[in-house]
């Protein structure tokens, strides 16, 4: 699916973008792989690892998803877009709400418009568990972005162009992860935890990238793909990163949930279960039987919801230590 195609990833210098480029360059033969981001320093650093000289397919575009004109130029001739650009720090989004809306919502609309007008075949957006029943602005903006990408299919009809989303939980080893904070705090012998009952979904960067690539291959347009991933107890993570340290409980912060949700009970009515994922289908008239028939899954039972505290799979302290020891933290 990715061989001999022109790929573009927005926010391509982030944690996800670096891992995406690494896997695509090693395992596929893209015609061109464009990193689109606004940070010239990060692009310079990334260029040292993935150079854009000789016969390399790498290209680096300075640009912001807020700038529709730049997106139009960047999307010219592109086959597949992975939209990973976002403002994602919860406190920063709360303090700068207009900026979060400009990047996460207006930026999403710009990506959709530029993709439609440049006849991009597939566009997949990276979302978050915080978009399900959101309690903070970041989650609300990502929910809006999901709705925009799903509705993008109604502008293209049943044709070659497809828009879909991938939604998963916290990424082990991404920028902003709590693991580096715990590692820093353990030097002083004391770490801070919001609440000992807190749980989270966890996925590694590599798992996230490979899931996105798989969804690019399978997407029919309009789906929100949700992987089946394990949960983690915050106390287990603390023991894995900083065993024996004193713990100070500081209380749940504004805009933070005790347990995350990947599929709400209302969304479950439109979702199907597959062996290793769930697929949330849109509840719109344009979503025809022709599209739905491509997904081979079973309906979810009444009242089903996919939450981090009621999950079937859990990461043990030993597994967490192994993952962190592999450099994923």
Phi and psi restraints in degrees (value plus and minus 20) as a CYANA .aco file:
   2 UNK   PHI    -113.4   -73.4
   2 UNK   PSI     -35.6     4.4
   3 UNK   PHI     -86.8   -46.8
   3 UNK   PSI     116.1   156.1
   4 UNK   PHI      41.6    81.6
   4 UNK   PSI       5.1    45.1
   5 UNK   PHI    -132.3   -92.3
   5 UNK   PSI     136.4   176.4
   6 UNK   PHI    -115.1   -75.1
   6 UNK   PSI      96.3   136.3
   7 UNK   PHI    -129.2   -89.2
   7 UNK   PSI     127.2   167.2
   8 UNK   PHI    -157.5  -117.5
   8 UNK   PSI     115.2   155.2
   9 UNK   PHI    -142.6  -102.6
   9 UNK   PSI     101.8   141.8
  10 UNK   PHI    -100.0   -60.0
  10 UNK   PSI     129.8   169.8
  11 UNK   PHI      42.2    82.2
  11 UNK   PSI      13.1    53.1
  12 UNK   PHI     -91.3   -51.3
  12 UNK   PSI     -31.0     9.0
  13 UNK   PHI    -112.8   -72.8
  13 UNK   PSI     -17.6    22.4
  14 UNK   PHI     -97.1   -57.1
  14 UNK   PSI    -196.2  -156.2
  15 UNK   PHI     -80.4   -40.4
  15 UNK   PSI     -66.9   -26.9
  16 UNK   PHI     -83.4   -43.4
  16 UNK   PSI     -64.7   -24.7
  17 UNK   PHI     -80.1   -40.1
  17 UNK   PSI     -63.0   -23.0
  18 UNK   PHI     -82.1   -42.1
  18 UNK   PSI     -63.9   -23.9
  19 UNK   PHI     -90.0   -50.0
  19 UNK   PSI     -58.0   -18.0
  20 UNK   PHI     -80.3   -40.3
  20 UNK   PSI     -67.8   -27.8
  21 UNK   PHI     -82.6   -42.6
  21 UNK   PSI     -63.0   -23.0
  22 UNK   PHI     -77.7   -37.7
  22 UNK   PSI     -67.9   -27.9
  23 UNK   PHI     -89.9   -49.9
  23 UNK   PSI     -63.0   -23.0
  24 UNK   PHI     -84.4   -44.4
  24 UNK   PSI     -62.6   -22.6
  25 UNK   PHI     -86.2   -46.2
  25 UNK   PSI     -57.8   -17.8
  26 UNK   PHI     -97.0   -57.0
  26 UNK   PSI     -53.7   -13.7
  27 UNK   PHI    -134.7   -94.7
  27 UNK   PSI     -28.6    11.4
  28 UNK   PHI    -150.8  -110.8
  28 UNK   PSI     153.2   193.2
  29 UNK   PHI    -145.9  -105.9
  29 UNK   PSI      52.2    92.2
  30 UNK   PHI     -89.7   -49.7
  30 UNK   PSI     129.1   169.1
  31 UNK   PHI     -87.0   -47.0
  31 UNK   PSI     -59.7   -19.7
  32 UNK   PHI    -174.7  -134.7
  32 UNK   PSI     122.9   162.9
  33 UNK   PHI    -150.1  -110.1
  33 UNK   PSI      88.1   128.1
  34 UNK   PHI    -121.2   -81.2
  34 UNK   PSI     105.4   145.4
  35 UNK   PHI    -117.2   -77.2
  35 UNK   PSI      97.2   137.2
  36 UNK   PHI    -131.6   -91.6
  36 UNK   PSI      96.5   136.5
  37 UNK   PHI    -179.4  -139.4
  37 UNK   PSI     152.2   192.2
  38 UNK   PHI    -124.6   -84.6
  38 UNK   PSI     -23.2    16.8
  39 UNK   PHI    -122.8   -82.8
  39 UNK   PSI      86.7   126.7
  40 UNK   PHI     -87.8   -47.8
  40 UNK   PSI     -53.2   -13.2
  41 UNK   PHI     -86.2   -46.2
  41 UNK   PSI     -65.5   -25.5
  42 UNK   PHI     -84.0   -44.0
  42 UNK   PSI     -56.5   -16.5
  43 UNK   PHI     -85.5   -45.5
  43 UNK   PSI     -59.6   -19.6
  44 UNK   PHI     -81.8   -41.8
  44 UNK   PSI     -64.3   -24.3
  45 UNK   PHI     -85.4   -45.4
  45 UNK   PSI     -59.2   -19.2
  46 UNK   PHI     -88.7   -48.7
  46 UNK   PSI     -53.1   -13.1
  47 UNK   PHI     -85.6   -45.6
  47 UNK   PSI     -46.1    -6.1
  48 UNK   PHI     -89.1   -49.1
  48 UNK   PSI     -49.0    -9.0
  49 UNK   PHI    -110.0   -70.0
  49 UNK   PSI     -61.2   -21.2
  50 UNK   PHI    -142.0  -102.0
  50 UNK   PSI      62.0   102.0
  51 UNK   PHI     -87.1   -47.1
  51 UNK   PSI     135.1   175.1
  52 UNK   PHI    -133.3   -93.3
  52 UNK   PSI      16.9    56.9
  53 UNK   PHI    -135.9   -95.9
  53 UNK   PSI     146.0   186.0
  54 UNK   PHI      46.9    86.9
  54 UNK   PSI    -153.5  -113.5
  55 UNK   PHI    -115.2   -75.2
  55 UNK   PSI      -3.1    36.9
  56 UNK   PHI     -85.4   -45.4
  56 UNK   PSI     121.0   161.0
  57 UNK   PHI    -102.2   -62.2
  57 UNK   PSI     -22.5    17.5
  58 UNK   PHI     -91.9   -51.9
  58 UNK   PSI     119.8   159.8
  59 UNK   PHI    -159.2  -119.2
  59 UNK   PSI     126.7   166.7
  60 UNK   PHI    -144.3  -104.3
  60 UNK   PSI     100.5   140.5
  61 UNK   PHI    -134.6   -94.6
  61 UNK   PSI     102.5   142.5
  62 UNK   PHI     -97.8   -57.8
  62 UNK   PSI     108.8   148.8
  63 UNK   PHI     159.5   199.5
  63 UNK   PSI     144.3   184.3
  64 UNK   PHI    -145.1  -105.1
  64 UNK   PSI     118.5   158.5
  65 UNK   PHI     -85.3   -45.3
  65 UNK   PSI     -33.4     6.6
  66 UNK   PHI     -92.6   -52.6
  66 UNK   PSI     -39.6     0.4
  67 UNK   PHI    -117.2   -77.2
  67 UNK   PSI      77.3   117.3
  68 UNK   PHI     -83.6   -43.6
  68 UNK   PSI     -58.3   -18.3
  69 UNK   PHI     -81.2   -41.2
  69 UNK   PSI     -61.4   -21.4
  70 UNK   PHI     -87.3   -47.3
  70 UNK   PSI     -57.6   -17.6
  71 UNK   PHI     -82.9   -42.9
  71 UNK   PSI     -61.6   -21.6
  72 UNK   PHI     -78.9   -38.9
  72 UNK   PSI     -62.2   -22.2
  73 UNK   PHI     -89.3   -49.3
  73 UNK   PSI     -61.7   -21.7
  74 UNK   PHI     -88.4   -48.4
  74 UNK   PSI     -52.8   -12.8
  75 UNK   PHI    -102.6   -62.6
  75 UNK   PSI     -24.0    16.0
  76 UNK   PHI     -83.3   -43.3
  76 UNK   PSI     100.4   140.4
  77 UNK   PHI      61.2   101.2
  77 UNK   PSI     -13.8    26.2
  78 UNK   PHI    -104.7   -64.7
  78 UNK   PSI     119.3   159.3
  79 UNK   PHI    -114.2   -74.2
  79 UNK   PSI     -60.5   -20.5
  80 UNK   PHI    -155.1  -115.1
  80 UNK   PSI     111.4   151.4
  81 UNK   PHI    -137.6   -97.6
  81 UNK   PSI     110.5   150.5
  82 UNK   PHI    -128.7   -88.7
  82 UNK   PSI      96.9   136.9
  83 UNK   PHI    -117.8   -77.8
  83 UNK   PSI      82.0   122.0
  84 UNK   PHI    -136.2   -96.2
  84 UNK   PSI     -21.6    18.4
  85 UNK   PHI     -92.4   -52.4
  85 UNK   PSI     112.7   152.7
  86 UNK   PHI    -189.8  -149.8
  86 UNK   PSI     134.5   174.5
  87 UNK   PHI    -109.7   -69.7
  87 UNK   PSI     101.1   141.1
  88 UNK   PHI    -146.3  -106.3
  88 UNK   PSI     -24.1    15.9
  89 UNK   PHI     -98.2   -58.2
  89 UNK   PSI      98.1   138.1
  90 UNK   PHI     -76.7   -36.7
  90 UNK   PSI     -71.4   -31.4
  91 UNK   PHI     -81.3   -41.3
  91 UNK   PSI     -59.3   -19.3
  92 UNK   PHI     -84.5   -44.5
  92 UNK   PSI     -58.9   -18.9
  93 UNK   PHI     -87.7   -47.7
  93 UNK   PSI     -56.1   -16.1
  94 UNK   PHI     -86.7   -46.7
  94 UNK   PSI     -58.3   -18.3
  95 UNK   PHI    -101.2   -61.2
  95 UNK   PSI     -45.2    -5.2
  96 UNK   PHI    -144.7  -104.7
  96 UNK   PSI      41.9    81.9
  97 UNK   PHI     -82.3   -42.3
  97 UNK   PSI     -58.0   -18.0
  98 UNK   PHI     -83.8   -43.8
  98 UNK   PSI     -57.1   -17.1
  99 UNK   PHI     -86.9   -46.9
  99 UNK   PSI     -60.7   -20.7
 100 UNK   PHI     -82.1   -42.1
 100 UNK   PSI     -61.2   -21.2
 101 UNK   PHI     -86.7   -46.7
 101 UNK   PSI     -62.0   -22.0
 102 UNK   PHI     -81.4   -41.4
 102 UNK   PSI     -61.1   -21.1
 103 UNK   PHI    -102.6   -62.6
 103 UNK   PSI     -70.0   -30.0
 104 UNK   PHI    -101.4   -61.4
 104 UNK   PSI     -48.6    -8.6
 105 UNK   PHI    -125.2   -85.2
 105 UNK   PSI     -78.2   -38.2
 106 UNK   PHI     -83.5   -43.5
 106 UNK   PSI     -58.2   -18.2
 107 UNK   PHI     -80.7   -40.7
 107 UNK   PSI     -60.4   -20.4
 108 UNK   PHI     -82.8   -42.8
 108 UNK   PSI     -63.2   -23.2
 109 UNK   PHI     -81.2   -41.2
 109 UNK   PSI     -61.2   -21.2
 110 UNK   PHI     -82.7   -42.7
 110 UNK   PSI     -61.3   -21.3
 111 UNK   PHI     -81.7   -41.7
 111 UNK   PSI     -63.3   -23.3
 112 UNK   PHI     -84.3   -44.3
 112 UNK   PSI     -67.8   -27.8
 113 UNK   PHI     -80.5   -40.5
 113 UNK   PSI     -65.9   -25.9
 114 UNK   PHI     -85.2   -45.2
 114 UNK   PSI     -57.5   -17.5
 115 UNK   PHI     -86.6   -46.6
 115 UNK   PSI     -63.6   -23.6
 116 UNK   PHI     -83.5   -43.5
 116 UNK   PSI     -66.4   -26.4
 117 UNK   PHI     -94.0   -54.0
 117 UNK   PSI     -36.7     3.3
 118 UNK   PHI    -124.9   -84.9
 118 UNK   PSI     -11.4    28.6
 119 UNK   PHI      35.3    75.3
 119 UNK   PSI      21.9    61.9
 120 UNK   PHI     -88.2   -48.2
 120 UNK   PSI     112.1   152.1
 121 UNK   PHI     -92.9   -52.9
 121 UNK   PSI     -62.3   -22.3
 122 UNK   PHI    -157.4  -117.4
 122 UNK   PSI     113.0   153.0
 123 UNK   PHI    -150.8  -110.8
 123 UNK   PSI     103.6   143.6
 124 UNK   PHI    -145.7  -105.7
 124 UNK   PSI     111.6   151.6
 125 UNK   PHI    -127.0   -87.0
 125 UNK   PSI     121.9   161.9
 126 UNK   PHI    -111.8   -71.8
 126 UNK   PSI     100.7   140.7
 127 UNK   PHI    -134.2   -94.2
 127 UNK   PSI    -184.3  -144.3
 128 UNK   PHI    -167.7  -127.7
 128 UNK   PSI     136.3   176.3
 129 UNK   PHI     -82.8   -42.8
 129 UNK   PSI     -40.3    -0.3
 130 UNK   PHI     -90.8   -50.8
 130 UNK   PSI     -28.7    11.3
 131 UNK   PHI    -100.6   -60.6
 131 UNK   PSI     -35.5     4.5
 132 UNK   PHI    -109.0   -69.0
 132 UNK   PSI     100.2   140.2
 133 UNK   PHI      28.9    68.9
 133 UNK   PSI      39.8    79.8
 134 UNK   PHI     -84.8   -44.8
 134 UNK   PSI     124.1   164.1
 135 UNK   PHI    -142.1  -102.1
 135 UNK   PSI     -20.6    19.4
 136 UNK   PHI    -153.7  -113.7
 136 UNK   PSI     147.7   187.7
 137 UNK   PHI     -85.6   -45.6
 137 UNK   PSI     -58.6   -18.6
 138 UNK   PHI     -76.4   -36.4
 138 UNK   PSI     -69.1   -29.1
 139 UNK   PHI     -81.5   -41.5
 139 UNK   PSI     -58.6   -18.6
 140 UNK   PHI     -85.6   -45.6
 140 UNK   PSI     -60.0   -20.0
 141 UNK   PHI     -87.5   -47.5
 141 UNK   PSI     -56.2   -16.2
 142 UNK   PHI     -92.3   -52.3
 142 UNK   PSI     -52.5   -12.5
 143 UNK   PHI     -84.0   -44.0
 143 UNK   PSI     -64.1   -24.1
 144 UNK   PHI     -80.2   -40.2
 144 UNK   PSI     -62.5   -22.5
 145 UNK   PHI     -82.2   -42.2
 145 UNK   PSI     -62.2   -22.2
 146 UNK   PHI     -77.3   -37.3
 146 UNK   PSI     -66.7   -26.7
 147 UNK   PHI     -81.5   -41.5
 147 UNK   PSI     -58.6   -18.6
 148 UNK   PHI     -85.3   -45.3
 148 UNK   PSI     -64.3   -24.3
 149 UNK   PHI     -88.0   -48.0
 149 UNK   PSI     -58.7   -18.7
 150 UNK   PHI     -83.4   -43.4
 150 UNK   PSI     -65.2   -25.2
 151 UNK   PHI     -89.9   -49.9
 151 UNK   PSI     -39.7     0.3
 152 UNK   PHI     -75.5   -35.5
 152 UNK   PSI     -48.9    -8.9
 153 UNK   PHI     -87.4   -47.4
 153 UNK   PSI     -46.3    -6.3
 154 UNK   PHI     -92.5   -52.5
 154 UNK   PSI     -37.3     2.7
 155 UNK   PHI    -105.5   -65.5
 155 UNK   PSI     -40.0     0.0
 156 UNK   PHI    -124.1   -84.1
 156 UNK   PSI     -40.1    -0.1
 157 UNK   PHI      54.0    94.0
 157 UNK   PSI    -192.0  -152.0
 158 UNK   PHI    -104.5   -64.5
 158 UNK   PSI      64.8   104.8
 159 UNK   PHI    -160.2  -120.2
 159 UNK   PSI    -171.3  -131.3
 160 UNK   PHI     -99.5   -59.5
 160 UNK   PSI     -43.5    -3.5
 161 UNK   PHI    -102.0   -62.0
 161 UNK   PSI     116.7   156.7
 162 UNK   PHI    -161.2  -121.2
 162 UNK   PSI     118.2   158.2
 163 UNK   PHI    -142.4  -102.4
 163 UNK   PSI     110.6   150.6
 164 UNK   PHI    -166.0  -126.0
 164 UNK   PSI     153.6   193.6
 165 UNK   PHI    -151.1  -111.1
 165 UNK   PSI     134.6   174.6
 166 UNK   PHI    -139.3   -99.3
 166 UNK   PSI     111.9   151.9
 167 UNK   PHI    -145.4  -105.4
 167 UNK   PSI     101.1   141.1
 168 UNK   PHI    -164.6  -124.6
 168 UNK   PSI    -199.9  -159.9
 169 UNK   PHI    -111.1   -71.1
 169 UNK   PSI    -179.1  -139.1
 170 UNK   PHI     -77.9   -37.9
 170 UNK   PSI     122.0   162.0
 171 UNK   PHI    -123.1   -83.1
 171 UNK   PSI      99.9   139.9
 172 UNK   PHI     -88.4   -48.4
 172 UNK   PSI      95.4   135.4
 173 UNK   PHI      79.3   119.3
 173 UNK   PSI     -20.3    19.7
 174 UNK   PHI    -100.0   -60.0
 174 UNK   PSI     144.2   184.2
 175 UNK   PHI     -85.5   -45.5
 175 UNK   PSI     114.8   154.8
 176 UNK   PHI      72.8   112.8
 176 UNK   PSI     -21.1    18.9
 177 UNK   PHI     -84.7   -44.7
 177 UNK   PSI     131.6   171.6
 178 UNK   PHI     -93.6   -53.6
 178 UNK   PSI     -37.3     2.7
 179 UNK   PHI     -82.0   -42.0
 179 UNK   PSI     -68.2   -28.2
 180 UNK   PHI     -79.6   -39.6
 180 UNK   PSI     -53.6   -13.6
 181 UNK   PHI     -84.3   -44.3
 181 UNK   PSI     -67.3   -27.3
 182 UNK   PHI     -80.0   -40.0
 182 UNK   PSI     -61.9   -21.9
 183 UNK   PHI     -83.0   -43.0
 183 UNK   PSI     -56.8   -16.8
 184 UNK   PHI     -91.5   -51.5
 184 UNK   PSI     -62.1   -22.1
 185 UNK   PHI     -89.0   -49.0
 185 UNK   PSI     -49.7    -9.7
 186 UNK   PHI     -85.7   -45.7
 186 UNK   PSI     -39.9     0.1
 187 UNK   PHI     -82.7   -42.7
 187 UNK   PSI     -47.5    -7.5
 188 UNK   PHI    -116.5   -76.5
 188 UNK   PSI     -20.7    19.3
 189 UNK   PHI      62.1   102.1
 189 UNK   PSI     -14.5    25.5
 190 UNK   PHI    -163.7  -123.7
 190 UNK   PSI     112.5   152.5
 191 UNK   PHI    -139.0   -99.0
 191 UNK   PSI     137.1   177.1
 192 UNK   PHI    -127.4   -87.4
 192 UNK   PSI     115.3   155.3
 193 UNK   PHI    -150.9  -110.9
 193 UNK   PSI     119.6   159.6
 194 UNK   PHI     -90.6   -50.6
 194 UNK   PSI     -73.1   -33.1
 195 UNK   PHI    -173.3  -133.3
 195 UNK   PSI     115.2   155.2
 196 UNK   PHI     -89.4   -49.4
 196 UNK   PSI     -36.3     3.7
 197 UNK   PHI    -106.5   -66.5
 197 UNK   PSI     -26.7    13.3
 198 UNK   PHI     -86.6   -46.6
 198 UNK   PSI     121.1   161.1
 199 UNK   PHI    -150.7  -110.7
 199 UNK   PSI     137.9   177.9
 200 UNK   PHI    -165.6  -125.6
 200 UNK   PSI     130.7   170.7
 201 UNK   PHI     -96.8   -56.8
 201 UNK   PSI     125.5   165.5
 202 UNK   PHI    -155.5  -115.5
 202 UNK   PSI     122.1   162.1
 203 UNK   PHI    -165.4  -125.4
 203 UNK   PSI     125.4   165.4
 204 UNK   PHI    -101.8   -61.8
 204 UNK   PSI     141.4   181.4
 205 UNK   PHI     -78.2   -38.2
 205 UNK   PSI     -64.8   -24.8
 206 UNK   PHI     -84.3   -44.3
 206 UNK   PSI     -61.9   -21.9
 207 UNK   PHI     -81.9   -41.9
 207 UNK   PSI     -61.1   -21.1
 208 UNK   PHI     -82.6   -42.6
 208 UNK   PSI     -64.9   -24.9
 209 UNK   PHI     -84.8   -44.8
 209 UNK   PSI     -65.9   -25.9
 210 UNK   PHI     -85.7   -45.7
 210 UNK   PSI     -52.9   -12.9
 211 UNK   PHI     -86.8   -46.8
 211 UNK   PSI     -61.2   -21.2
 212 UNK   PHI     -83.2   -43.2
 212 UNK   PSI     -63.7   -23.7
 213 UNK   PHI     -81.7   -41.7
 213 UNK   PSI     -62.0   -22.0
 214 UNK   PHI     -82.7   -42.7
 214 UNK   PSI     -60.0   -20.0
 215 UNK   PHI     -89.6   -49.6
 215 UNK   PSI     -52.7   -12.7
 216 UNK   PHI     -78.6   -38.6
 216 UNK   PSI     -59.9   -19.9
 217 UNK   PHI     -91.7   -51.7
 217 UNK   PSI     -51.0   -11.0
 218 UNK   PHI    -118.4   -78.4
 218 UNK   PSI     -39.1     0.9
 219 UNK   PHI     -80.9   -40.9
 219 UNK   PSI     117.4   157.4
 220 UNK   PHI    -126.7   -86.7
 220 UNK   PSI     -29.0    11.0
 221 UNK   PHI      84.1   124.1
 221 UNK   PSI     103.5   143.5
 222 UNK   PHI      82.6   122.6
 222 UNK   PSI     -32.0     8.0
 223 UNK   PHI    -101.0   -61.0
 223 UNK   PSI     133.0   173.0
 224 UNK   PHI    -133.8   -93.8
 224 UNK   PSI      91.1   131.1
 225 UNK   PHI    -108.4   -68.4
 225 UNK   PSI     111.5   151.5
 226 UNK   PHI    -146.5  -106.5
 226 UNK   PSI      96.0   136.0
 227 UNK   PHI     -96.2   -56.2
 227 UNK   PSI     132.3   172.3
 228 UNK   PHI    -102.3   -62.3
 228 UNK   PSI      91.0   131.0
 229 UNK   PHI    -150.9  -110.9
 229 UNK   PSI     138.1   178.1
 230 UNK   PHI     -98.1   -58.1
 230 UNK   PSI     142.8   182.8
 231 UNK   PHI    -121.7   -81.7
 231 UNK   PSI     146.9   186.9
 232 UNK   PHI    -159.6  -119.6
 232 UNK   PSI     117.2   157.2
 233 UNK   PHI    -107.9   -67.9
 233 UNK   PSI     114.4   154.4
 234 UNK   PHI     -80.8   -40.8
 234 UNK   PSI     -52.6   -12.6
 235 UNK   PHI     -88.6   -48.6
 235 UNK   PSI     -54.4   -14.4
 236 UNK   PHI     -87.8   -47.8
 236 UNK   PSI     -58.8   -18.8
 237 UNK   PHI     -84.9   -44.9
 237 UNK   PSI     -61.5   -21.5
 238 UNK   PHI     -80.5   -40.5
 238 UNK   PSI     -61.8   -21.8
 239 UNK   PHI     -87.3   -47.3
 239 UNK   PSI     -54.5   -14.5
 240 UNK   PHI     -91.2   -51.2
 240 UNK   PSI     -58.3   -18.3
 241 UNK   PHI    -109.0   -69.0
 241 UNK   PSI     -61.0   -21.0
 242 UNK   PHI    -153.8  -113.8
 242 UNK   PSI      45.5    85.5
 243 UNK   PHI     -83.0   -43.0
 243 UNK   PSI     116.3   156.3
 244 UNK   PHI      63.6   103.6
 244 UNK   PSI     -24.3    15.7
 245 UNK   PHI     -97.6   -57.6
 245 UNK   PSI     131.9   171.9
 246 UNK   PHI     -88.6   -48.6
 246 UNK   PSI     124.3   164.3
 247 UNK   PHI    -137.5   -97.5
 247 UNK   PSI     108.4   148.4
 248 UNK   PHI    -129.5   -89.5
 248 UNK   PSI     103.3   143.3
 249 UNK   PHI    -111.4   -71.4
 249 UNK   PSI     102.5   142.5
 250 UNK   PHI    -129.9   -89.9
 250 UNK   PSI     -22.1    17.9
 251 UNK   PHI      68.9   108.9
 251 UNK   PSI     131.9   171.9
 252 UNK   PHI     -85.9   -45.9
 252 UNK   PSI     112.3   152.3
 253 UNK   PHI    -102.2   -62.2
 253 UNK   PSI     138.2   178.2
 254 UNK   PHI     -76.9   -36.9
 254 UNK   PSI     116.7   156.7
 255 UNK   PHI      59.3    99.3
 255 UNK   PSI      -8.5    31.5
 256 UNK   PHI    -133.6   -93.6
 256 UNK   PSI     121.2   161.2
 257 UNK   PHI    -118.3   -78.3
 257 UNK   PSI     132.4   172.4
 258 UNK   PHI     -89.1   -49.1
 258 UNK   PSI     -61.6   -21.6
 259 UNK   PHI    -154.8  -114.8
 259 UNK   PSI     120.2   160.2
 260 UNK   PHI    -108.8   -68.8
 260 UNK   PSI     139.3   179.3
 261 UNK   PHI    -143.8  -103.8
 261 UNK   PSI     109.4   149.4
 262 UNK   PHI    -120.9   -80.9
 262 UNK   PSI     -51.9   -11.9
 263 UNK   PHI    -158.5  -118.5
 263 UNK   PSI     101.3   141.3
 264 UNK   PHI     -99.3   -59.3
 264 UNK   PSI     144.8   184.8
 265 UNK   PHI     -84.2   -44.2
 265 UNK   PSI     -50.3   -10.3
 266 UNK   PHI     -92.1   -52.1
 266 UNK   PSI     -60.7   -20.7
 267 UNK   PHI     -88.0   -48.0
 267 UNK   PSI     -49.9    -9.9
 268 UNK   PHI     -80.9   -40.9
 268 UNK   PSI     -44.6    -4.6
 269 UNK   PHI     -85.7   -45.7
 269 UNK   PSI     -40.0     0.0
 270 UNK   PHI    -133.0   -93.0
 270 UNK   PSI      -7.4    32.6
 271 UNK   PHI    -126.6   -86.6
 271 UNK   PSI     133.0   173.0
 272 UNK   PHI    -140.0  -100.0
 272 UNK   PSI     127.5   167.5
 273 UNK   PHI    -122.4   -82.4
 273 UNK   PSI     108.1   148.1
 274 UNK   PHI    -131.1   -91.1
 274 UNK   PSI    -198.5  -158.5
 275 UNK   PHI     -79.1   -39.1
 275 UNK   PSI     -63.5   -23.5
 276 UNK   PHI    -148.6  -108.6
 276 UNK   PSI      -2.9    37.1
 277 UNK   PHI    -178.9  -138.9
 277 UNK   PSI     147.5   187.5
 278 UNK   PHI    -136.1   -96.1
 278 UNK   PSI     130.2   170.2
 279 UNK   PHI    -146.6  -106.6
 279 UNK   PSI      94.3   134.3
 280 UNK   PHI    -108.2   -68.2
 280 UNK   PSI      99.4   139.4
 281 UNK   PHI    -115.2   -75.2
 281 UNK   PSI     125.8   165.8
 282 UNK   PHI     -92.2   -52.2
 282 UNK   PSI     125.6   165.6
 283 UNK   PHI    -116.6   -76.6
 283 UNK   PSI      44.8    84.8
 284 UNK   PHI    -149.1  -109.1
 284 UNK   PSI     133.3   173.3
 285 UNK   PHI     -84.9   -44.9
 285 UNK   PSI     -50.7   -10.7
 286 UNK   PHI     -92.9   -52.9
 286 UNK   PSI     -34.4     5.6
 287 UNK   PHI    -100.2   -60.2
 287 UNK   PSI      72.9   112.9
 288 UNK   PHI    -105.6   -65.6
 288 UNK   PSI     150.3   190.3
 289 UNK   PHI     -83.4   -43.4
 289 UNK   PSI     -48.0    -8.0
 290 UNK   PHI     -82.4   -42.4
 290 UNK   PSI     -59.1   -19.1
 291 UNK   PHI     -94.6   -54.6
 291 UNK   PSI     -66.8   -26.8
 292 UNK   PHI     -81.4   -41.4
 292 UNK   PSI     -50.8   -10.8
 293 UNK   PHI     -88.0   -48.0
 293 UNK   PSI     -35.2     4.8
 294 UNK   PHI     -96.4   -56.4
 294 UNK   PSI     -37.0     3.0
 295 UNK   PHI    -118.4   -78.4
 295 UNK   PSI      97.2   137.2
 296 UNK   PHI    -120.4   -80.4
 296 UNK   PSI      73.8   113.8
 297 UNK   PHI    -169.3  -129.3
 297 UNK   PSI     156.6   196.6
 298 UNK   PHI    -132.9   -92.9
 298 UNK   PSI     124.9   164.9
 299 UNK   PHI     -82.6   -42.6
 299 UNK   PSI     133.9   173.9
 300 UNK   PHI    -108.1   -68.1
 300 UNK   PSI     130.2   170.2
 301 UNK   PHI     -87.8   -47.8
 301 UNK   PSI     137.8   177.8
 302 UNK   PHI     -78.2   -38.2
 302 UNK   PSI     116.4   156.4
 303 UNK   PHI      62.8   102.8
 303 UNK   PSI     -18.2    21.8
 304 UNK   PHI     -86.3   -46.3
 304 UNK   PSI     120.6   160.6
 305 UNK   PHI    -168.7  -128.7
 305 UNK   PSI     127.9   167.9
 306 UNK   PHI    -129.2   -89.2
 306 UNK   PSI      78.4   118.4
 307 UNK   PHI    -141.7  -101.7
 307 UNK   PSI     137.1   177.1
 308 UNK   PHI     -90.1   -50.1
 308 UNK   PSI     -43.0    -3.0
 309 UNK   PHI    -109.1   -69.1
 309 UNK   PSI     -36.0     4.0
 310 UNK   PHI    -131.1   -91.1
 310 UNK   PSI      -1.8    38.2
 311 UNK   PHI     -91.0   -51.0
 311 UNK   PSI     132.3   172.3
 312 UNK   PHI    -100.9   -60.9
 312 UNK   PSI     -48.4    -8.4
 313 UNK   PHI    -130.0   -90.0
 313 UNK   PSI     117.6   157.6
 314 UNK   PHI    -153.3  -113.3
 314 UNK   PSI     123.7   163.7
 315 UNK   PHI    -105.4   -65.4
 315 UNK   PSI     104.6   144.6
 316 UNK   PHI     -99.8   -59.8
 316 UNK   PSI     147.3   187.3
 317 UNK   PHI     -79.0   -39.0
 317 UNK   PSI     -61.2   -21.2
 318 UNK   PHI     -83.5   -43.5
 318 UNK   PSI     -63.3   -23.3
 319 UNK   PHI     -87.7   -47.7
 319 UNK   PSI     -59.8   -19.8
 320 UNK   PHI     -80.9   -40.9
 320 UNK   PSI     -62.9   -22.9
 321 UNK   PHI     -82.8   -42.8
 321 UNK   PSI     -58.3   -18.3
 322 UNK   PHI     -85.2   -45.2
 322 UNK   PSI     -63.7   -23.7
 323 UNK   PHI     -84.8   -44.8
 323 UNK   PSI     -63.7   -23.7
 324 UNK   PHI     -87.0   -47.0
 324 UNK   PSI     -57.8   -17.8
 325 UNK   PHI     -85.5   -45.5
 325 UNK   PSI     -45.3    -5.3
 326 UNK   PHI     -99.5   -59.5
 326 UNK   PSI     -16.4    23.6
 327 UNK   PHI      69.6   109.6
 327 UNK   PSI      -9.8    30.2
 328 UNK   PHI    -100.3   -60.3
 328 UNK   PSI     -29.8    10.2
